[in-house]
């Protein structure tokens, strides 16, 4: 099997060298070129024909944002992995880059104490994403293929589908990772303003990024979104995003349900993780839980989806064709846990239809791209 061909574009010599060394040390990856800015990077793409480009956000002459736009004009399917600083400016630009077609991002190691620790951070975060993204487009075998998953035995009893279909939904819980910010906007912007249940979202993102994501969703959707705070009480017609580095759990407080944020150990190598959100949602809302899993790498959400189904709740996942990486939704679908597997543009309609069951008619007029 041939190696994954990677082009590294970064204006910082030290970062460029460190990233190149870490990638080249992996037996499945070949660094076929480097460039100090986006303008030279665009020239190199034609010359070396990479399977993936890593792209710094802030560069002279042609920065990462402008480079993504140019890449998409000629190479619409070429995976682009942004290499961002963990700053508000870096986070904002990275979200802009994702909206313009970047595939995913990682944050540069900062204040980690040593070069070896920085290298390990890059190794842990960059290499899995390079392999997952390249496999999606270049036809290279990805690790943890979803076809190896066997259906789980702990599904609801045979007749429970009828009961679940008639059960009123009381909570929408959404999990996403790679490709998630754009997928979330696509789905959530098409939900009606009069949405009758609370929405909780776990998107794999670091601190600061999640606050900006909540602000952008609020600006583009009819439903307001907040970066979740500890103790916040869930109310219909609003959404909460798990903050970076914190798990979002749900707890009952008398007649109310509130958010509890914890820094318990990462699950599935993630914090925030989808599984603890799904678990606590299933424990409180039972069959009234509607779990949705969008594009993302890894298996986060698989065990939580099993618990939602065990409580007779419903699970919907994004299909492979419209996912940037069909890991999280693919594992759930292959395990036999999904009630439906749908393309991205049909998910909002299915959510709206399902949530309307058992309720008096409400305004299902969908939003367009803006408020």
N, C-alpha and C positions, 0 to 999 in steps of 0.2 A: 504494500500500500504506500502510495507516495506521501511525502511530507506536506504539511500545510505551509504555504508560501506567505510570508508576512513582510509588509513594508512598514518601517518605523519612521514616523514624521514627528520631530520634536526639535525645538530650537536650542534646548539646553544640552550641551555636550555630555555632561555627567549623566543626566537622565537617559539620554539616547543610548549611551554606552551600557548603562545598567540594564535597561530594558532589553537591549539587543543580546547581552550576555545571558540573561535569564531565559529568554525565549530560545536562543540557539542551543542552550544546554538540554532542552527537552528533545528526546529522540524523534518526536512526531512533528517537530516544527523546524522550518528553515527560514532564517531572515535573509530575504533576497535583495534588500536594499534599505538605505536610510536617507533621510532628507532633513535639512534644517528649517524648512518652512513649507507652507502649503503650495506655493508656486512651483518650487522644485519637486515637491511630492507629486503634484499632478503630472509632471513630465515623467517621473519615475514609474507611475502606474502603467503608462503605455509601454515602457521599456521592459519592466520585469514581470508584468502580469501577475500580481499577487492574488491570493485567495482572501486576504483580509488586510486592512490598513489600520494601524494604531495612529491616532492623531491628537496632538497636543491642542488644548483649547486656545492658549494665548501664544501667538507667534508673530514675528515681524513680517512685513510685506503682504502676506495673505494668512489671516488667522484661521483657527479651526472652523469657526462658524461659516466663513466665506468658502473655505475649502470643501466642506460638506456639500454646500449648495452646488459647487462646480462638479464635484464627483457624481452627484445624482443626475446631472444632465447627461453624462456620457456612460456612467456605470451604475444604473439604477439598482442593481442587485448586489453590488460589491459590499460586503460587511465592513462597517467602519466603527472602530472602538475608540471612543474619546478618552483622553488621559487628562483628567481635570484636577485642579487644585481644590482643596477643601476650604473654600472661602465663599462668601455670599456672591461675589462677582463670578467666581468659577462655577458655582452651582447654577446661577441664572443663565450663564452662557451655555452650559451643558444642556440644560432643559431646552434652550432655544435650538441647540444642535440636534437634539433628539426629535424635536418638532419638525426639523428640516430634513430628516432622513437618516441621522446617525443610528446605528443599531443598538449600541449600549455604551456604557462608560465605566471607568474605574477612577478612583481618586489617588493622586500621588501620595506616597508615604511622606508624612511630615512629622518632625520631632519624635522619631522612633528610637533614637539613641545610637544606632550603628548602621553601617552599610549592610552588614549581613542580615539585620532585621528588616531593613528596607527591601533587600532582595527577596527575602522570604515572603514579605507581604505581596510583592509583585507576583511571585511564583504562585501563591495561593489564590490571588484574585484575578490575575490576567490570563493565565494559561487555561483554566477551565472555560473561560468565556471565549477565548480564541478558538478552542476546539469545538465548542458548541455552535458558534456562529459560522465557522468555516464549514462545518458538516452540513449545515442547513442549505448552503448554496453550492458548495463545491462537490457534494456527493461523497465526502469523506466520512468514514464511520465515526460516529460520536460515541463517547463512553456512556454506559448505562442506557442502552437502547430500550425504549419503552416496550418493544415487542417481547422482551424477556420477562415481563411482569405477568404473573398468573392471577386470575381473578381471585379476590378475597372471599372467604366463605361467609363473613358476618353481615350479610345483607338482610334487610327486613323480610319478614315472612311473605309467602306468595300472595297475595291479595292486598298487601299493604300499599301497592301502587295506587289503587283506587282510593284508599283512605288518604294518602298523601296528596293526591291530585285535588281532593276536595278540601283539604286543610288550609285554613287561612294563613298567609305568610305574615309574620310580625317583625322580621328582621332580614335585611339584605347584607350579607358579609362577602367581601370580594378580596381575593388574593392575587397578586401579580408580581412579576420580577422582570426579567429581560424583555424589553419592548413594552413594559407595562404602562409607563406614563402616557404614551400615545394611545394605547388601547383603552386605558381608563377614560381619557378625554372623549374618545369616540363613543363609548358606551354611556357614560354619565351625562354627556351633553344632550343625549336624546331621551333622557328620562323627563317626565312631566314635572312641572312646578308643584303640582298638588300631590307629589309622591307621598303615599300614606304611611310609610314605615321608615325607621332610622336606617342609615347605611354606615357600615364600618369597613374600613379598607386597610389592608396591610400590603404595602408596596416595599420591596427590598430597596432601601435607600439609606444613606447616612444622615446624620443630623444636618440641619439647615436645608438640605434638599427637600425634605418632606414638608417643611413650612412653605417653601416656594411652590411646591406642587399643589398644596391646598389652596394657596392664593390663586394660582393659575386656573385650577378647576372652578373655583368660585367665579372667576371672571368670564369663564367660557360656558358655564352651565346655568340652568335655572334653579338648581339646588345649591345652597351655601355649603361649603366644606371648610372644616377647621383642622388644624393640626391638633390632635387629641391632647387633652390635659387630664391629669389625675383627678378623678372625682366628677368629671363632666357627666351630666345626666342625658341619656339618649332621648331624643324627641323625634317624632315623624317629620319628614320633609327636610332633613339635614343630614350631613355626612361628616365623619371623623376619620382622619388619616393617622395611622400609627406613627409616632415620631421616630426618627432615626435613633437606633441603639436602645429602643425600649419596646418590649412586648406590650401589645394592647390586649387586655383581658376584659371580660364583662362579669360584673357581680350584681346580684340582686340586693336592693336596699329598700325593703318594704315593698311598696307597689311600684317602685321605680327600678330601672336598671342603669347602672353607672359604669364608667370606664375606670379600670385600674391599670396603671402603668407599672411595669416591673422591669428590673434588670436581672432577672433570672438568667441562668446560662443560655447561650444561643442554642436553638434547635435547628437541625438540618444545616448547621454552620451559619445560621442567620439570626439576627436580632435587629429589627422585629422579624418574627416568623409568623406564618399563616396558621400553623397547627394550633398553637395555644389560643389564638382568637377563635378558630373554628370549634375547638373543644369546649370553651366556656360558652360560646353561643349555643351549641347543641345542648349543654347542660341546663341553660336557662329557658331557651325558646323551644326546644324539642322539635316537634314536627313543623313548627312555625318558622324554622330556620331555612333560608334560601342561600346556599353557598355557591359562589361563582368563582371559577379559577381561570384567569387569563394567561396569556403568554408568559413563559419564564423557564429558566433552566433549573434542574434539580428536581427534588421530590417533595419540597415543602408543600403542605396542604393535603398530602395523601392520607396520612393518619387522621387528620382532622375531618376530612371528607368521609372517611369510614365512620367516624362517630356521628356526624350529621345524618348519614344514611341509617345508622343504627337507631337513631332517635326518630326515624321516619321523616326527616327533613329532605329537602331536594338539593341536587347538585347539577350545575350546568357548567360545561367547560368549553373553551375556545377550540376550534378545530386546528388541525395541523397546517392546512394551506394558508391560513391567515396569521398564524403565530410566527413571531420572530424566532423563537425556540420552542419546540413542542415537548418540553420536559415536564413541568408541573401539570399542565392539563393532560398531557399524554399519559403520564403514569396513572392518573385517576381514571381516564377513559379505558386504559388497558386493564385496569383492575376491576372493571365492571361496576364502578361506583357512580357513573354519570347518568343522570336521567336524560340529558341531551348533550350533543356535541355539535356546536353551531359555528358558522363563520362570524367574524367580528361584527359585521354590519347587521346581523339578525339578533344579536344578543339583547340589545336594549328593548326591542319589541317583545321578545319572549319574557324578559323580566317584567315589563309593564303588564302584559297579559296575565302572567302568573300571579302577580301581586293584586290584580283586580278581582281575582276569584274570591267569592264570599263577601265582597264589599259592595256597597251602593256605588253606582257609576260615579267615577271621578274624572276630571279633565285629563285626558290622555294625549293632549296636544304635545308634540315633541318639540324640543328646542332645536334651533339650527346651530351654526358654529358659534354664535355669540349669544349674549343675554338679550 
